Every structure is written in C-alpha cells, then in structure tokens.
Amino acid sequence: MSATPSTQIISIDRGNEAPAVTSVQIDASCRAPVLLLFISAAAWLLIGSLLGIIASLKFHSPNILASCPLLTYGRVHPAAWNALIYGFAIQAGLGVGLWVLSHLGRAKLAMAPLIVIGAILWNLGMTIGTYGILYGDSTGFEWLEMPRYASGILFFAYLAIGLAAIVTLHLRRERELYISQWLLLAAIFWLPWIYSTAQLLLVFKPVRGVMQAIIDWWYINNLTTIWLGFTGLAATFYFIPKIINRPLYSHYIGIFIFWTLAIFGSWGGIPTGSPLPTWIPALSSVGAALTIVPVLAVAFNVHKTFVGNYSKLSSSMPLKFIAFGALAYVLSGLVGVLASIVQVSEVINFTWFTPAQTQFVVYGFFAMTMFGAIYYIVPRLLQADISSAGVRWHFWLALIGVLIYVVSLGVGGVEQGTVLNNPKATADFMGVTNSTLPFLRASTTGDLFIALGHLVFLLNLVGVLVRVSRASFSTAMVANRRAEVRA
C-alpha cells in the first residue's frame, strides 16, 4: 500500500522567493523557546514525582508529615497529578509540537519571543496553582483543582504559545499537510476549548448536581484521549519513520485514525453504573468501545512501518522510548475498550485498577513518547550529544517503574473488585482495603524508580546545556583574547 509519508519532503518551485530554510536555521529559531519548555517540563516532572511519592507513602504510614497541613494526602495527590499533566505533559507536548511543525513545514519557528513569554507565564501559573492546591484552595474537581486565579494565567499563556504554533503552520513552505500536522493542529485548538468550557461550567458559573461530574469526566477523557493522544501520536508518526529512515506506511490510515478518534474518542469517560440516566453511560460505553478501531489501526500502521527495521531498536535510545510508548498506547486502548464492557466495569470500578490504567496512558504512552522525542530533538538544538549512559539509565528506570506500578495496581484492583463484589466480603470493608496494601507497597516501589528516572532526565538535559554553555563561553573568551592581541 503506498501513501504520502509523514516525513517526505516535497520540493516546491517558488520562483524568486527567498531560498529554502535549512534544518540548522530551523533549529536555531526553536532553540530558546523549545529548550525552555523542555527544562521546565523536566523540573515539574520531578516535583510531581516527589509529591506523588509522599501521597503514596501515606497509604502505608498515614502519620508521615501529618503535622504539616500542606502535605496531607488530599492536597499532595492532586498537586502531583497537576504537576504531571500541566507542568510536564502540556509543556513537553507543546515543545515537541512546535519543533515538529517547524521541520515538517520547512519554516522557522514564528514569534519565538511570544512563546518564551507564554512559557514563563505558564510556569508562573503552575507555581501559583500548585501552591494554591497545597494551601487548600483547590476547586475539588479532578484534574481541574487549580484555583481560578491560576487557571486564567494558564489559559492566556497557552493562547500565546498556540498562536505562535498556528502562525508557524501558516508560514510553512511545504504546503501539503502530513498526518502529524493534522493531529497537532487539532490538539492546539482542542485544549483551550475543553479547558475554558470546563472552567466556565465548574468553577466560574458552576452547573448543579450530577452535571458537574459529567463535565469533569468529559474534560478528563478529552484531555487524555484527544490532547495527549493526538500529540503523542503526532510524535509517534513523525519520529519512528524519521529515525528508521523509512516513510510512514500509510498517511491515509493516519487520517482514518484522526477522524475516528476525533468522532468517537471524545464520547467516553463516563463510568458504567454512574448515577445518571442509563442512556448517558451507555452512549459513553459505545464511544469507548468504538475506539478499538483506531487503536488497532495505530498498531497496524506502526507495525507495517517497522517491518524489517526492528533491529534498529537496539541502536537508538529515542526509538526505544517511542516504540514502548506506541505499545503502551495500543495496550492501554484495548484495556480501555475492555473496561467499557458492563460486566468488567462492575468489577474494576472504584478500585486501584483505574489509577493503573490512567498511569499507563499518561506515563506509559505519552511521557515515554515525549522522552524519546526530547532525546532526539535536544542534541539537534544544541549540536551536542546527551550522555548515552544517562539516557540508558533513564529508559530502564522509567520502564521498570511504570511496569511495576501498572501491573501491581492493575492486579490489585482486579482482586479488590472481585472481593468487593462478593456479598459475604463487603461486610469486612476494612479487611478488603488492608488486603491491597502489598500491591500499594509495590506501586510505591514503582514510584521510586520513576522518580529516579525523572532525576536522571533532568540531569541529562541540564548537563548537556551546561556543557554547551561552557564550550560557548570558552570559545568566546579565546576569540576575545585573540582580538585583544591583534589590537
């Protein structure tokens, strides 16, 4: 099957227009804003990990840091997730997306100063919002806990960065749109829509009753399935062909994935058995079940692209991260479809299986894909290699950590749900809860591995940046001395 590959470059005759922009010039235009987004994302990722470990430890020893109101479970847990989603995921996704849009369009990154201002405002909003959650000023809505004075800063910061991305796409020299550009463009518009809608209906002009839960579920599902999904898939469809030096198997399958996810992916998220009119969770389950089609299409497209090139996994660390992310996307998608079945949902609802599934999507798929993309992009921005040993350490720590976390809580959640659905066992609810402690201890071990990986990730980025800065400073000093001698 032949199709237009996502990494193919089409030459266009533009007469007397300016000469084509080189990759080096594109990287130079991306350097400051993209590196700022990456370093900020890595810092928030480590902060979120530390808060997450504190939250996890409280299940084993509730008295840990109990005297500090800022670090109670009800505050550190949402702060940790907000740091992961908004501090890391959004910034890393924007940084990767800006770089990909520039290179696919063969155009310099537009409005770089505006992106820098937007990134600074985003991190300011993150700082204010995280402290607001820890201080006790949370909204109480999952994944929207930041107080309104912080959410406003985040919204306008995102608009600034998103505007630059749209202008960059508009100024592209390669007029044909590839599937990665489709996905990124949709993601850029999707987030401000769902975020502003959720904020308006839950925080600024709150609706009443169970409608609040419906909107919160809708927002979380759209943020996960559409924004994180589209951005992660855009990176997958760009970097895998780029690294193995082979076109994406089918651009048209990619378009099919785009439309099916956009149409059906936004329906899901409402658990079966919710206290709602029956048709609402039923419709949500149908939408979730239909996502099996694009999930399998992703698996097919990636596999056919890889055929005959799997050996390259051993020689490219960025490719290992991205390939694992693609595998996690397919597996988590299939699990999500399975969880939409009523008989399965009755067992795993309100158990540890749900956070395991969420972690597999957010971290196993999206974060691992972003790690691989960042390790591919940063050496090209700085014209310097990142320590291969450091990247290797990060990969294995992240891989082991996420597998321990997901498997332990997944198995624990199934066992927990099975026991809770036994009428004889529900009378001893505390006994059922205590039986999950071994799985929680294992998940905390996974959290520790993940946090160590995040520390290595930040050190890898800071290390190469410091090394390049020192080399540039030394070169400048030598040039200055030679100028003085000549004078």
C-alpha positions as CSV (number, residue, x, y, z in Angstrom):
1,M,0.0,0.0,0.0
2,S,1.5,3.3,-1.0
3,A,0.7,6.7,0.5
4,T,2.3,10.0,1.2
5,P,4.7,9.5,4.1
6,S,4.7,11.8,7.1
7,T,8.4,12.6,6.7
8,Q,8.6,13.0,3.0
9,I,9.8,16.4,1.8
10,I,8.1,17.8,-1.3
11,S,10.0,20.3,-3.4
12,I,8.1,23.4,-4.4
13,D,9.1,25.9,-7.1
14,R,8.6,29.3,-5.6
15,G,10.3,31.4,-8.3
16,N,12.1,34.4,-6.9
17,E,11.2,33.8,-3.3
18,A,13.8,33.5,-0.5
19,P,15.9,30.3,-0.6
20,A,14.8,27.3,1.4
21,V,15.3,27.3,5.1
22,T,17.8,24.7,6.3
23,S,17.3,22.4,9.3
24,V,20.1,24.2,11.1
25,Q,18.3,27.5,10.8
26,I,15.0,26.0,11.9
27,D,16.7,24.5,15.0
28,A,18.3,27.9,15.8
29,S,14.9,29.5,15.7
30,C,13.5,26.8,18.0
31,R,16.4,26.7,20.4
32,A,15.4,29.2,23.2
33,P,11.6,28.6,23.4
34,V,11.7,24.8,23.0
35,L,14.6,24.3,25.4
36,L,12.7,26.5,28.0
37,L,9.6,24.3,27.6
38,F,11.7,21.1,27.9
39,I,13.7,22.2,31.0
40,S,10.5,23.5,32.7
41,A,8.7,20.2,31.9
42,A,11.5,18.1,33.4
43,A,11.6,20.2,36.5
44,W,7.8,19.9,37.1
45,L,8.0,16.2,36.4
46,L,10.5,15.8,39.2
47,I,8.4,17.9,41.5
48,G,5.3,15.9,40.7
49,S,7.2,12.7,41.3
50,L,8.2,13.8,44.8
51,L,4.7,14.9,45.7
52,G,3.4,11.6,44.3
53,I,5.7,9.6,46.5
54,I,4.6,11.5,49.6
55,A,1.0,10.7,48.6
56,S,1.8,7.0,48.0
57,L,3.6,6.7,51.3
58,K,0.6,8.0,53.3
59,F,-1.3,4.8,52.4
60,H,1.3,2.8,54.3
61,S,2.0,5.2,57.1
62,P,-0.8,7.9,57.4
63,N,1.2,9.7,60.1
64,I,4.0,10.7,57.8
65,L,4.1,14.5,57.6
66,A,0.7,14.6,59.3
67,S,1.6,17.7,61.2
68,C,2.1,19.7,58.0
69,P,-1.3,20.7,56.5
70,L,0.3,21.5,53.1
71,L,1.3,17.8,52.7
72,T,-1.9,16.0,53.6
73,Y,-3.0,13.4,51.0
74,G,-6.0,15.4,49.9
75,R,-3.5,18.2,48.8
76,V,-0.3,16.4,47.6
77,H,-2.1,13.9,45.4
78,P,-3.9,16.5,43.2
79,A,-0.8,18.7,43.3
80,A,1.2,15.8,42.0
81,W,-1.2,15.0,39.1
82,N,-1.5,18.6,38.1
83,A,2.3,18.9,38.0
84,L,2.4,15.8,35.8
85,I,-0.4,16.9,33.5
86,Y,0.1,20.6,33.2
87,G,3.7,21.1,34.4
88,F,5.2,18.3,32.3
89,A,2.8,16.9,29.7
90,I,1.4,20.1,28.3
91,Q,4.8,21.8,28.1
92,A,6.7,18.8,26.7
93,G,3.9,18.3,24.1
94,L,4.0,21.9,23.1
95,G,7.8,21.9,22.8
96,V,7.8,18.8,20.7
97,G,4.8,20.0,18.6
98,L,6.5,23.4,17.8
99,W,9.7,21.6,16.7
100,V,7.8,19.1,14.5
101,L,5.6,21.8,12.9
102,S,8.7,23.9,12.0
103,H,10.5,21.0,10.5
104,L,7.6,19.5,8.6
105,G,6.7,22.9,7.3
106,R,10.4,23.8,6.5
107,A,9.9,27.1,8.2
108,K,11.5,28.9,11.1
109,L,9.5,29.0,14.3
110,A,7.4,32.1,14.3
111,M,7.0,34.5,17.2
112,A,9.7,32.9,19.4
113,P,9.7,35.8,21.9
114,L,5.9,35.3,22.4
115,I,6.5,31.6,23.1
116,V,9.1,32.5,25.7
117,I,6.7,34.9,27.4
118,G,3.9,32.3,27.2
119,A,6.2,29.6,28.8
120,I,7.2,32.0,31.6
121,L,3.5,32.8,32.2
122,W,2.6,29.1,32.1
123,N,5.2,28.3,34.8
124,L,4.1,31.2,36.9
125,G,0.6,30.0,36.7
126,M,1.8,26.5,37.6
127,T,3.6,27.8,40.6
128,I,0.7,29.8,41.9
129,G,-1.8,27.0,41.1
130,T,0.3,24.3,42.8
131,Y,0.8,26.3,45.9
132,G,-2.9,27.1,45.9
133,I,-3.8,23.4,45.9
134,L,-1.3,22.7,48.7
135,Y,-2.6,25.7,50.6
136,G,-6.1,24.2,50.5
137,D,-7.6,26.5,47.8
138,S,-8.5,23.6,45.5
139,T,-11.6,23.6,43.3
140,G,-12.3,20.0,44.2
141,F,-12.7,18.9,40.6
142,E,-10.4,16.1,39.4
143,W,-7.6,17.4,37.1
144,L,-9.1,20.9,37.5
145,E,-8.0,21.5,41.1
146,M,-6.1,24.7,40.4
147,P,-7.8,27.8,41.7
148,R,-9.4,30.2,39.2
149,Y,-6.7,32.9,39.6
150,A,-4.1,30.3,38.4
151,S,-6.3,28.8,35.6
152,G,-6.7,32.2,34.0
153,I,-2.9,32.6,33.7
154,L,-2.6,29.2,32.2
155,F,-5.3,29.8,29.7
156,F,-3.7,33.0,28.3
157,A,-0.2,31.5,28.4
158,Y,-1.4,28.6,26.3
159,L,-3.1,31.0,23.8
160,A,0.2,32.8,23.3
161,I,2.1,29.6,22.6
162,G,-0.8,28.2,20.5
163,L,-0.9,31.4,18.4
164,A,2.8,31.1,17.6
165,A,2.2,27.4,16.6
166,I,-0.7,28.4,14.2
167,V,1.4,31.2,12.6
168,T,4.3,28.8,12.1
169,L,2.0,26.3,10.4
170,H,0.5,29.1,8.2
171,L,4.0,30.3,7.1
172,R,5.1,26.8,6.2
173,R,6.9,26.3,2.8
174,E,5.7,22.8,2.4
175,R,2.1,23.3,1.7
176,E,1.0,19.7,2.0
177,L,-0.2,18.7,5.5
178,Y,1.0,15.5,6.9
179,I,-0.8,13.4,9.5
180,S,1.4,14.7,12.3
181,Q,0.4,18.3,11.4
182,W,-3.3,17.3,11.4
183,L,-3.0,15.8,14.8
184,L,-1.0,18.7,16.3
185,L,-3.3,21.4,14.8
186,A,-6.4,19.6,16.3
187,A,-4.7,19.3,19.7
188,I,-3.8,23.0,19.7
189,F,-7.4,24.1,19.2
190,W,-8.9,21.3,21.4
191,L,-7.3,22.2,24.7
192,P,-8.5,25.8,25.0
193,W,-12.0,24.7,24.1
194,I,-12.3,21.9,26.6
195,Y,-10.4,23.8,29.3
196,S,-12.4,27.0,29.0
197,T,-15.7,25.1,28.9
198,A,-14.9,23.0,32.0
199,Q,-13.7,26.1,33.9
200,L,-16.8,28.0,33.0
201,L,-19.3,25.3,33.9
202,L,-17.5,24.0,37.0
203,V,-15.7,27.0,38.5
204,F,-16.8,30.4,37.2
205,K,-20.5,29.6,36.6
206,P,-21.0,26.2,38.1
207,V,-23.8,23.9,37.0
208,R,-25.7,22.0,39.6
209,G,-25.8,18.4,40.8
210,V,-24.6,15.5,38.8
211,M,-23.9,17.6,35.8
212,Q,-20.7,18.6,37.5
213,A,-19.5,15.0,37.5
214,I,-20.4,14.6,33.8
215,I,-18.5,17.7,32.7
216,D,-15.4,16.7,34.8
217,W,-15.5,13.2,33.3
218,W,-15.9,14.7,29.8
219,Y,-12.9,17.0,30.4
220,I,-10.6,14.3,31.7
221,N,-11.5,12.0,28.8
222,N,-11.0,14.6,26.2
223,L,-7.7,15.8,27.7
224,T,-6.4,12.2,27.8
225,T,-7.8,10.7,24.6
226,I,-7.7,13.8,22.3
227,W,-4.9,16.2,23.5
228,L,-2.5,13.7,24.9
229,G,-3.5,11.1,22.4
230,F,-3.2,13.4,19.3
231,T,0.1,15.0,20.5
232,G,1.6,11.6,21.3
233,L,0.5,10.0,18.1
234,A,1.8,13.0,16.1
235,A,5.3,12.4,17.7
236,T,5.0,8.6,17.0
237,F,4.1,9.0,13.4
238,Y,6.9,11.6,12.8
239,F,9.8,10.2,14.8
240,I,9.5,6.5,14.1
241,P,9.8,7.0,10.3
242,K,12.4,9.7,10.8
243,I,14.7,7.5,13.0
244,I,14.4,4.3,10.9
245,N,14.7,6.4,7.7
246,R,11.6,4.9,6.2
247,P,8.2,6.5,5.3
248,L,5.2,6.1,7.4
249,Y,3.4,3.0,6.0
250,S,0.1,4.9,5.2
251,H,-0.8,8.5,5.5
252,Y,-4.4,7.6,4.8
253,I,-4.6,5.2,7.7
254,G,-3.3,8.1,9.8
255,I,-6.2,10.3,8.5
256,F,-8.6,7.5,9.3
257,I,-7.2,7.3,12.9
258,F,-7.5,11.1,13.2
259,W,-11.2,11.2,12.3
260,T,-12.3,8.1,14.2
261,L,-10.6,9.3,17.4
262,A,-12.0,12.8,17.0
263,I,-15.5,11.5,16.5
264,F,-15.7,8.6,18.9
265,G,-12.8,9.3,21.4
266,S,-14.4,12.3,22.9
267,W,-17.6,10.4,23.9
268,G,-16.1,8.1,26.6
269,G,-15.1,8.7,30.2
270,I,-18.4,8.2,32.0
271,P,-18.2,5.0,34.1
272,T,-20.9,2.4,33.7
273,G,-23.2,2.4,36.7
274,S,-22.9,6.1,37.3
275,P,-26.0,7.7,39.0
276,L,-27.2,9.1,35.6
277,P,-29.9,8.3,33.1
278,T,-29.0,5.0,31.6
279,W,-28.5,6.3,28.1
280,I,-25.6,8.6,29.1
281,P,-23.1,5.9,30.4
282,A,-24.4,3.6,27.7
283,L,-23.6,6.1,24.9
284,S,-20.2,6.7,26.6
285,S,-19.5,3.0,26.6
286,V,-20.3,2.7,22.9
287,G,-17.9,5.6,22.1
288,A,-15.2,3.9,24.2
289,A,-15.8,0.6,22.5
290,L,-15.6,2.1,19.0
291,T,-12.1,3.4,19.8
292,I,-10.9,-0.1,19.3
293,V,-10.9,0.6,15.6
294,P,-8.4,3.5,15.6
295,V,-6.3,1.7,18.3
296,L,-5.9,-1.3,16.1
297,A,-5.2,1.0,13.1
298,V,-2.3,2.6,15.1
299,A,-0.9,-0.8,15.8
300,F,-1.1,-1.9,12.2
301,N,0.4,1.4,10.8
302,V,3.3,1.3,13.3
303,H,4.0,-2.4,12.7
304,K,4.0,-2.1,8.9
305,T,6.3,0.9,9.2
306,F,8.7,-1.1,11.4
307,V,8.7,-4.3,9.3
308,G,12.3,-5.2,8.5
309,N,13.6,-2.5,10.8
310,Y,13.0,-3.8,14.3
311,S,16.8,-4.3,14.6
312,K,17.2,-0.5,14.8
313,L,15.6,-0.6,18.2
314,S,18.9,-1.8,19.6
315,S,20.9,1.2,18.3
316,S,18.6,4.1,19.1
317,M,17.5,5.0,22.6
318,P,15.0,7.6,21.4
319,L,13.4,4.9,19.3
320,K,13.1,2.6,22.3
321,F,11.2,5.2,24.3
322,I,8.8,5.9,21.4
323,A,8.3,2.3,20.5
324,F,7.4,1.5,24.1
325,G,5.0,4.4,24.1
326,A,3.3,3.1,20.9
327,L,3.0,-0.3,22.5
328,A,1.6,1.2,25.7
329,Y,-0.9,3.2,23.6
330,V,-2.3,0.1,21.9
331,L,-2.4,-2.0,25.1
332,S,-4.0,0.8,27.2
333,G,-6.5,1.4,24.4
334,L,-7.5,-2.3,24.3
335,V,-7.8,-2.3,28.1
336,G,-10.0,0.8,27.9
337,V,-12.3,-0.9,25.5
338,L,-12.4,-4.0,27.7
339,A,-13.2,-1.8,30.7
340,S,-16.2,-0.3,28.9
341,I,-18.0,-3.6,29.0
342,V,-20.6,-3.6,31.8
343,Q,-19.5,-7.0,33.3
344,V,-15.9,-5.9,33.5
345,S,-16.7,-2.3,34.7
346,E,-18.7,-3.7,37.6
347,V,-15.6,-5.4,38.9
348,I,-12.9,-2.7,38.3
349,N,-14.9,0.5,39.0
350,F,-13.8,2.3,42.2
351,T,-10.7,0.1,42.6
352,W,-6.9,0.6,42.1
353,F,-7.3,-0.6,38.5
354,T,-8.5,2.8,37.4
355,P,-5.3,4.8,38.5
356,A,-3.2,1.9,37.0
357,Q,-5.0,2.4,33.6
358,T,-4.6,6.2,33.8
359,Q,-0.9,5.9,34.6
360,F,-0.4,3.6,31.7
361,V,-1.9,6.1,29.3
362,V,-0.4,9.3,30.7
363,Y,3.0,7.9,31.6
364,G,3.5,4.6,29.7
365,F,2.3,6.1,26.4
366,F,2.6,9.9,26.5
367,A,5.5,10.5,28.8
368,M,7.7,7.8,27.3
369,T,6.9,9.1,23.8
370,M,7.9,12.6,24.8
371,F,11.1,11.4,26.4
372,G,12.1,9.8,23.1
373,A,11.2,12.9,21.1
374,I,13.1,15.2,23.5
375,Y,16.2,13.0,23.4
376,Y,16.0,13.2,19.6
377,I,15.4,17.0,19.5
378,V,17.8,18.4,22.1
379,P,21.1,17.2,20.5
380,R,20.0,18.9,17.3
381,L,19.1,22.1,19.0
382,L,22.4,22.3,20.9
383,Q,24.6,20.5,18.3
384,A,25.9,18.3,21.2
385,D,25.1,14.7,22.3
386,I,23.5,13.8,25.5
387,S,25.3,11.2,27.6
388,S,24.3,7.8,26.2
389,A,24.7,6.2,29.6
390,G,22.4,8.8,31.2
391,V,19.7,8.2,28.6
392,R,20.0,4.4,29.0
393,W,19.7,4.8,32.8
394,H,16.6,6.9,32.3
395,F,15.0,4.4,30.0
396,W,15.4,1.4,32.2
397,L,14.4,3.3,35.4
398,A,11.2,4.6,33.7
399,L,10.4,1.2,32.1
400,I,10.8,-0.8,35.3
401,G,9.0,1.8,37.3
402,V,5.9,2.1,35.1
403,L,5.6,-1.7,34.7
404,I,5.8,-2.3,38.5
405,Y,3.3,0.5,39.2
406,V,0.8,-0.5,36.5
407,V,1.0,-4.3,37.0
408,S,0.8,-4.1,40.8
409,L,-2.2,-1.7,40.9
410,G,-3.9,-3.4,38.0
411,V,-3.7,-6.9,39.6
412,G,-4.6,-5.4,43.0
413,G,-7.5,-3.6,41.5
414,V,-9.0,-6.7,39.9
415,E,-8.6,-8.7,43.2
416,Q,-10.1,-5.8,45.1
417,G,-13.0,-5.5,42.8
418,T,-13.6,-9.3,42.8
419,V,-13.8,-9.4,46.6
420,L,-15.9,-6.2,46.9
421,N,-18.5,-7.8,44.5
422,N,-18.7,-10.8,46.9
423,P,-21.7,-10.1,49.2
424,K,-20.0,-12.0,52.0
425,A,-16.9,-9.9,51.9
426,T,-18.4,-6.4,51.8
427,A,-19.2,-6.5,55.5
428,D,-15.5,-6.5,56.2
429,F,-14.6,-3.5,54.0
430,M,-11.6,-2.6,56.1
431,G,-10.3,-6.1,55.7
432,V,-10.6,-5.8,51.9
433,T,-8.8,-2.4,52.0
434,N,-6.0,-3.8,54.1
435,S,-5.6,-6.7,51.6
436,T,-4.5,-4.3,49.0
437,L,-1.5,-3.0,51.0
438,P,1.0,-5.4,49.3
439,F,0.0,-4.0,45.9
440,L,0.3,-0.4,47.2
441,R,3.8,-1.1,48.5
442,A,4.8,-2.5,45.2
443,S,3.3,0.6,43.4
444,T,5.3,2.8,45.7
445,T,8.5,1.0,44.7
446,G,7.5,1.7,41.1
447,D,7.0,5.4,42.0
448,L,10.6,5.4,43.4
449,F,12.0,4.0,40.2
450,I,10.1,6.5,38.1
451,A,11.2,9.4,40.3
452,L,14.9,8.4,40.0
453,G,14.4,8.2,36.2
454,H,13.0,11.8,36.3
455,L,16.0,13.0,38.2
456,V,18.3,11.4,35.6
457,F,16.2,13.0,32.9
458,L,16.6,16.5,34.4
459,L,20.3,16.0,34.9
460,N,20.7,14.8,31.3
461,L,19.1,18.0,30.0
462,V,20.8,20.3,32.4
463,G,24.1,18.5,31.9
464,V,24.2,18.9,28.1
465,L,23.0,22.5,28.4
466,V,25.8,23.4,30.9
467,R,28.4,21.6,28.7
468,V,27.4,23.6,25.6
469,S,27.3,26.8,27.6
470,R,30.8,26.2,28.9
471,A,32.1,25.4,25.5
472,S,30.5,28.6,24.0
473,F,31.9,30.7,26.8
474,S,35.4,29.3,26.3
475,T,35.2,29.9,22.6
476,A,34.1,33.4,23.2
477,M,36.9,34.0,25.7
478,V,39.5,32.7,23.2
479,A,38.1,34.9,20.4
480,N,38.2,37.9,22.8
481,R,41.8,37.3,23.7
482,R,42.9,37.0,20.1
483,A,41.1,40.2,19.3
484,E,42.9,41.9,22.2
485,V,46.3,40.6,21.0
486,R,45.7,41.9,17.5
487,A,44.7,45.3,18.8
